[in-house]
Amino acid sequence: MNLQHLFAATGDRTVRYALSGAGGGFARTLLAQTPHVPGLEPAALCDHDVDRLHAMLLELGYAHDALRICADAPAVRRAAADGRTVLVRSGDLLAECGWDILVEATGDPASGYATARRALTDGRHVAMVSKEVDSVAGLHLAELARAHDVVYTTADGDQPANLIGLVTWARLLGLDVVAVGKSSEYDLVLDSAAGTVTQLDTCVPAPGLADLLTLGDDPRATLAARAEAVAALPTGATADYCEMAVVANGTGFRPDTERLHYPVARVAELADVYALRADGGVLHRPGAVDVFTALRLPDEASFAGGVFVVVRTGDPVTWETLRGKGHVVSRDGRYAAVYLPYHLMGVETPVTLLSAVLHHRPSGGTDPRGHAVLAGRARRTLTAGTVLDMGGHHHDVTGVQAVLLAAEDAPDDVAPLYLAAHRTLAADVPAGELLTLGHLADPDPDLLHAWHSGRTARPATASATAPADGTPVNGS
């Protein structure tokens, strides 16, 4: 999409959006940016705490008389007729007024799916921010969008859309992509003098890490030593696995190992780290999706949850020229990393909203397929009757370790992780075992239907890159 043409295309047309989960962090960034984008406005906002939402909008500079809290359908219709932005507690009320596209940002698998399904079947576009919904029902929602001639898309500013867009760009150029991925949410910041490493607000001793700032002659050994040095810090957020499931289905890239590699790596090392094992890197095969943890010094810029692709270089002269211009090329010259060191959340999402409504175009890929499954293994023995609560910043499922399985490695009865959220176990799950559909006493019937329907309608196609050898995709 030519952004200049997109900006010019708004003309006198105003794109109006509905937003579910409007009181959340992502939603705030979109609502803060919207007044600065010509031709874009919020029509209907949904959040369980509408009073808090109303206060946030006033803080952002929205006029008090432009907003109206509504408790029922007639009130919504009246407010919309008066030109007000409607604030509601129930997603069911969103359909009672006019708008072009839904931004689904609740993070709630069941209610988010219901709201998105209603929008699509009503002939309205959907920008999906709730990766929890997408990981279970995204394929079915994409099929519904096709049937109703509307757009179902990831949202610019969220890492899945940014990475899918970067992969699309790389493929358009004919680059030979071997790995794609993102950084974890928070960098590891090393204070060499103090011998400590800090991740967000947690600081732990890491006395040996300062001696591991270069990969050395054995990169995999160095990566293992770094991992041991920071073992006191958490690795592998459920949200990362979920986002990579969305990317895998949108691109055809697959996990190289079900727990992902999560190397502790400096940005300048990405091309060496994500080389094939025969070339000293971590990959068993090309065509991988993965996450790394960025290691940096206090005065170095953050990767900021950005996204990357690693490619085979081809012509050495071209890439040595690019190395001289500061691009990340592996020490042997065989691989290069291209990256976007940012994701700006809802600040970028207007691009998606305008593109979908004005040009009927999604962000990034257009044909998601069932290439991977976000699943879960029991961290400990879970007994029948246990309720698998979902909560926390990363929407973890209690007692369950998220894993990402390539479609060909997933059992037919595997339970997608967020189908299990808030559900009760019908049977014991021994420690280390995958959750299956048979383990769930009360899966949400609509989500279960969407899961089966989507994978039937949109099965996996050939892998993004043919395996270099016979190594299983989930080999260690």
C-alpha positions in Angstrom: 0.0 0.0 0.0 1.3 3.4 -1.0 0.7 5.4 2.2 0.6 8.7 0.3 -2.2 7.4 -1.9 -4.0 6.0 1.2 -3.8 9.4 2.9 -5.1 11.1 -0.2 -7.9 8.5 -0.7 -9.7 9.5 2.5 -11.0 12.6 0.9 -14.4 13.4 2.4 -14.9 9.8 3.5 -14.8 9.2 7.2 -13.9 5.7 8.4 -15.8 4.9 11.6 -14.7 2.1 13.9 -16.0 0.1 16.8 -13.6 -0.9 19.5 -14.1 -3.8 22.0 -11.8 -3.9 25.0 -11.7 -0.1 24.7 -10.3 0.4 28.2 -7.2 -1.6 27.6 -3.6 -0.5 26.9 -3.7 -1.2 23.2 -7.0 0.6 22.9 -5.7 3.7 24.6 -2.9 4.1 22.1 -5.4 3.9 19.2 -7.8 6.3 20.8 -5.0 8.7 21.6 -3.9 8.7 18.0 -7.3 8.8 16.3 -7.9 12.6 16.6 -4.7 13.3 14.7 -5.7 11.1 11.7 -7.9 12.8 9.1 -11.0 10.8 8.1 -11.0 8.5 11.1 -13.2 8.5 14.2 -14.5 6.2 16.9 -18.2 5.4 16.6 -18.8 2.8 19.4 -16.6 1.8 22.3 -17.2 -1.2 24.5 -15.6 -2.0 27.9 -16.9 -3.6 31.1 -15.9 -0.5 33.1 -17.5 2.3 31.0 -16.9 4.9 33.7 -13.2 4.3 33.7 -13.3 4.4 29.8 -15.2 7.7 29.9 -12.6 9.2 32.2 -9.8 8.0 30.0 -11.4 9.6 26.9 -11.7 12.9 28.7 -8.1 12.7 29.8 -7.2 12.1 26.1 -9.0 15.3 25.1 -12.3 14.0 23.8 -15.2 16.5 24.5 -17.6 15.5 27.2 -20.7 16.3 25.0 -19.3 14.1 22.2 -19.6 11.0 24.4 -22.6 9.1 25.7 -22.8 6.1 27.9 -25.7 3.8 26.8 -27.3 0.9 28.6 -29.6 -0.5 26.0 -30.3 -0.7 22.2 -32.7 2.3 22.0 -30.2 4.5 23.8 -27.4 3.5 21.5 -29.5 4.3 18.4 -30.5 7.7 19.8 -26.9 8.5 20.7 -25.7 7.5 17.3 -28.4 9.6 15.6 -27.2 12.6 17.6 -23.7 12.0 16.3 -22.2 10.9 19.7 -19.5 8.3 20.3 -21.4 5.5 22.0 -19.9 3.9 25.2 -21.4 0.5 26.2 -20.7 -2.4 28.6 -21.9 -5.2 26.3 -20.5 -6.1 23.0 -24.0 -7.1 21.9 -24.9 -3.4 21.7 -22.1 -2.5 19.3 -24.2 -3.7 16.3 -27.0 -1.2 17.1 -25.2 1.7 15.5 -23.3 2.4 12.2 -19.6 1.8 11.8 -17.3 0.3 9.2 -14.8 -1.9 11.0 -14.4 -3.5 14.4 -11.1 -3.5 16.3 -11.4 -6.5 18.6 -9.0 -6.0 21.6 -10.6 -7.7 24.6 -8.2 -10.6 24.7 -11.1 -12.8 25.7 -11.4 -15.9 23.5 -15.1 -16.5 23.7 -16.6 -13.0 23.8 -14.0 -11.7 21.4 -14.9 -14.4 18.9 -18.7 -13.7 19.3 -18.2 -10.0 18.7 -16.0 -10.5 15.6 -18.3 -13.2 14.2 -21.3 -10.8 14.5 -19.4 -8.0 12.8 -18.4 -10.2 9.8 -21.8 -11.8 9.3 -23.3 -8.2 9.4 -21.0 -7.3 6.5 -18.5 -5.3 8.5 -14.7 -5.6 8.5 -12.6 -6.8 11.5 -9.1 -5.9 12.6 -8.1 -8.5 15.2 -5.9 -7.5 18.0 -6.9 -10.3 20.3 -4.4 -13.0 19.4 -6.1 -15.3 21.9 -9.2 -15.2 19.6 -7.1 -15.5 16.4 -5.2 -18.5 17.6 -8.4 -20.5 18.0 -10.9 -19.0 15.6 -8.8 -16.9 13.2 -9.1 -19.4 10.3 -12.9 -19.6 10.6 -13.2 -15.9 10.9 -11.1 -15.5 7.7 -13.5 -17.8 6.0 -16.5 -15.9 7.2 -14.9 -12.7 5.9 -14.4 -14.3 2.5 -18.0 -15.5 2.4 -19.4 -12.0 3.3 -16.9 -10.1 1.1 -15.3 -8.1 3.9 -11.8 -7.9 5.4 -10.5 -9.9 8.3 -7.0 -8.8 9.2 -4.3 -8.5 11.9 -3.7 -4.9 13.0 -0.7 -2.8 12.2 1.2 -1.8 15.3 0.7 -5.3 16.8 3.7 -7.6 16.2 1.9 -10.3 14.1 0.8 -7.8 11.5 4.1 -6.0 11.4 6.0 -9.3 11.0 3.5 -10.7 8.4 4.0 -7.5 6.5 7.8 -7.7 6.7 7.6 -11.3 5.4 5.4 -10.2 2.6 7.9 -7.5 1.6 10.8 -10.0 1.7 8.9 -12.5 -0.5 8.0 -9.8 -3.0 11.7 -9.0 -3.3 12.5 -12.7 -3.8 14.7 -12.9 -0.7 15.5 -16.4 0.5 14.0 -16.2 4.0 15.1 -18.9 6.5 13.7 -17.5 9.8 11.3 -14.9 10.9 10.5 -13.6 14.4 10.3 -10.9 17.0 12.0 -10.0 20.2 10.5 -10.8 23.6 8.6 -8.0 25.3 11.5 -6.8 27.6 15.2 -6.6 26.9 18.0 -7.8 29.1 20.1 -4.8 30.1 23.6 -5.7 31.3 25.5 -3.5 33.7 29.0 -4.9 33.2 30.5 -3.0 36.1 27.9 -4.2 38.6 27.7 -7.7 37.2 23.9 -7.5 37.0 21.2 -7.8 34.4 17.8 -6.0 34.5 14.6 -7.1 32.8 11.9 -4.4 33.2 11.9 -3.8 37.0 13.7 -7.0 38.0 17.5 -7.0 38.6 19.5 -10.2 39.2 23.2 -11.0 39.6 24.8 -12.2 36.3 28.5 -12.0 37.0 29.6 -14.1 34.1 27.5 -12.4 31.4 29.9 -9.6 30.7 32.4 -12.2 29.4 29.8 -13.5 27.0 29.1 -10.3 25.0 30.5 -11.9 21.8 29.5 -15.2 20.2 33.0 -16.5 20.0 34.0 -19.5 18.0 31.1 -21.7 19.2 27.9 -19.6 19.0 25.6 -22.3 20.3 27.8 -22.9 23.4 27.8 -19.1 24.0 24.0 -19.0 23.8 23.7 -21.8 26.2 26.1 -20.1 28.7 24.1 -16.8 28.4 20.8 -18.7 29.1 22.4 -20.2 32.2 23.6 -16.8 33.3 20.1 -15.3 33.2 18.2 -18.4 34.3 16.8 -16.5 37.3 14.7 -14.4 34.9 11.5 -15.7 33.2 11.7 -16.9 29.6 8.9 -17.7 27.2 5.8 -15.6 27.7 2.5 -17.2 26.6 1.8 -14.1 24.6 4.9 -14.7 22.5 3.8 -18.2 21.6 0.3 -16.9 20.7 1.6 -14.2 18.5 3.9 -16.6 16.7 1.0 -19.0 16.1 -0.8 -16.1 14.3 2.3 -15.4 12.3 2.8 -19.1 11.4 -0.7 -19.4 10.1 -0.3 -16.2 8.2 3.0 -17.0 6.5 3.6 -20.8 6.5 6.7 -20.6 8.7 6.7 -23.1 11.5 8.3 -23.6 14.9 11.8 -25.1 14.9 11.1 -26.5 18.4 7.8 -26.4 20.3 9.2 -24.2 23.1 11.0 -21.9 20.6 14.7 -21.2 20.9 14.6 -17.9 22.8 18.3 -17.2 22.3 19.7 -14.4 24.4 21.2 -12.4 21.5 22.4 -9.0 20.6 20.8 -7.4 17.5 24.0 -7.5 15.6 24.2 -11.3 16.0 20.8 -12.2 14.6 22.2 -13.3 11.2 24.7 -15.7 12.9 22.2 -17.0 15.5 19.4 -17.8 13.0 21.7 -19.7 10.6 21.3 -23.4 10.0 23.1 -25.6 12.5 25.5 -26.7 9.8 26.6 -23.0 9.6 26.9 -22.6 13.4 23.4 -21.3 14.1 20.4 -22.7 16.0 18.1 -23.8 13.2 17.4 -27.4 12.4 15.8 -26.5 9.2 14.9 -23.3 7.2 11.4 -21.8 7.4 11.3 -21.2 11.1 9.4 -18.8 13.3 11.0 -17.9 16.6 11.5 -15.3 19.4 14.7 -14.0 20.8 15.5 -12.1 24.0 17.5 -8.9 23.2 20.7 -8.4 25.2 22.0 -4.9 25.3 24.1 -2.4 27.3 22.4 0.5 29.1 23.4 3.0 26.5 22.3 0.9 23.5 18.9 1.3 21.8 16.2 -1.3 22.5 14.8 -3.6 19.9 11.5 -2.5 21.3 9.6 -5.7 20.6 10.4 -5.3 17.0 10.3 -8.0 14.2 12.9 -9.5 11.9 13.6 -11.8 9.0 16.8 -13.6 8.4 17.7 -14.4 4.7 20.4 -16.2 2.8 22.5 -13.5 1.1 23.2 -14.9 -2.4 25.6 -12.5 -4.1 28.4 -11.8 -1.6 29.4 -8.5 -3.2 25.9 -7.0 -2.7 25.8 -8.0 0.9 29.3 -6.9 1.7 28.3 -3.5 0.3 25.3 -3.6 2.6 27.4 -4.7 5.6 29.6 -1.6 5.0 26.4 0.5 5.3 25.7 -1.0 8.7 23.4 -3.8 7.9 23.5 -7.0 9.9 25.3 -9.7 8.0 26.7 -12.9 9.5 30.4 -13.3 10.0 30.6 -15.8 7.2 28.6 -13.6 4.8 25.9 -16.3 4.2 23.0 -14.8 6.1 21.6 -11.3 6.8 19.0 -10.0 9.2 16.5 -7.2 8.2 14.5 -5.8 11.0 12.0 -3.2 12.2 13.0 -2.3 15.8 9.6 -1.1 17.0 5.9 -1.8 17.2 3.9 1.2 18.1 0.6 -0.6 19.0 -2.5 1.4 18.2 -0.5 4.4 17.0 0.0 2.4 13.7 -3.4 0.8 13.6 -5.1 3.6 11.6 -3.2 2.3 8.5 -5.0 -1.0 8.8 -8.4 0.6 9.4 -8.2 3.0 6.4 -6.7 0.3 4.1 -9.4 -2.3 5.0 -12.3 0.1 4.6 -11.2 2.3 1.7 -9.3 -0.3 -0.3 -10.6 -3.6 0.9 -7.1 -4.7 1.8 -5.8 -6.5 4.9 -2.5 -5.8 6.6 0.2 -8.4 5.5 -1.0 -11.8 4.4 -4.4 -12.5 2.9 -4.7 -16.3 3.1 -4.1 -17.7 6.6 -3.8 -21.5 6.9 -3.6 -24.0 9.7 0.2 -24.3 9.7 0.7 -24.3 13.5 -1.2 -24.9 16.7 -0.9 -23.0 20.0 -1.2 -25.8 22.5 -0.4 -26.5 26.1 1.4 -29.0 28.2 0.7 -29.6 31.9 3.4 -28.0 34.1 2.4 -30.4 36.8 -0.3 -33.1 37.1 -3.6 -31.4 36.8 -6.6 -33.3 38.3 -10.1 -33.6 37.0 -12.3 -30.8 38.1 -9.5 -28.2 38.0 -10.6 -24.9 36.4 -7.9 -23.6 34.0 -8.1 -19.9 34.8 -6.6 -17.4 32.3 -5.1 -14.3 33.7 -2.1 -12.1 34.2 -0.4 -9.6 31.9 0.4 -12.4 29.3 -2.9 -14.2 29.7 -1.3 -17.4 31.0 -3.4 -20.5 31.6 -3.0 -21.8 35.1 -0.8 -24.8 35.4 -0.2 -25.0 31.6 3.0 -24.3 29.6 2.3 -22.8 26.2 3.9 -24.7 23.2 3.8 -24.1 19.5 3.4 -27.2 17.3 3.7 -27.4 13.6 0.5 -28.7 12.1 2.1 -32.0 11.0 3.2 -32.6 14.6 -0.1 -31.8 16.4 -2.3 -34.8 17.3 -5.8 -34.6 15.8 -7.4 -34.2 19.2 -5.0 -31.5 20.5 -6.8 -28.7 22.3 -5.9 -25.1 21.3 -4.6 -23.4 24.4 -7.3 -20.7 24.6 -10.1 -23.1 24.0 -9.1 -24.4 27.5 -9.1 -20.9 29.1 -11.6 -20.8 32.0 -12.7 -24.4 31.3 -12.9 -27.3 33.6 -10.9 -30.5 33.2 -12.9 -33.7 32.7 -9.9 -36.0 33.3 -6.5 -35.9 34.9 -3.6 -34.5 32.8 -0.2 -36.0 33.8 2.7 -33.5 34.0 4.2 -32.9 30.6 1.2 -34.2 28.6 -0.5 -32.1 25.9 -4.0 -30.9 26.7 -6.5 -32.6 24.3 -10.1 -31.9 23.6 -11.0 -35.0 25.6 -9.5 -33.4 28.7 -12.0 -30.5 28.6 -15.4 -31.0 30.3 -17.1 -27.8 29.0 -15.4 -26.2 26.0 -17.3 -23.2 24.6 -19.4 -24.8 21.8 -19.1 -21.8 19.5 -15.3 -21.7 19.8 -15.0 -25.4 19.4 -17.1 -25.2 16.2 -14.9 -22.4 14.9 -11.7 -24.4 15.7 -12.9 -27.4 13.7 -14.5 -25.4 10.9 -11.4 -23.2 10.3 -8.9 -26.0 10.1 -11.2 -28.0 7.8 -11.7 -25.0 5.5 -8.1 -23.8 5.6 -5.7 -26.7 6.0 -2.0 -26.2 6.0 -0.2 -25.9 2.6 3.4 -26.8 1.8 5.9 -25.4 4.4 7.4 -22.0 3.8 10.8 -23.4 3.0 11.5 -27.1 2.3 13.4 -28.8 5.1 17.2 -29.1 4.5 17.2 -32.6 6.0 14.9 -35.0 7.7 15.2 -33.4 11.2 11.8 -33.2 12.9 10.5 -29.7 13.3 10.2 -30.1 17.1 13.7 -31.6 17.5 15.8 -30.0 20.3 
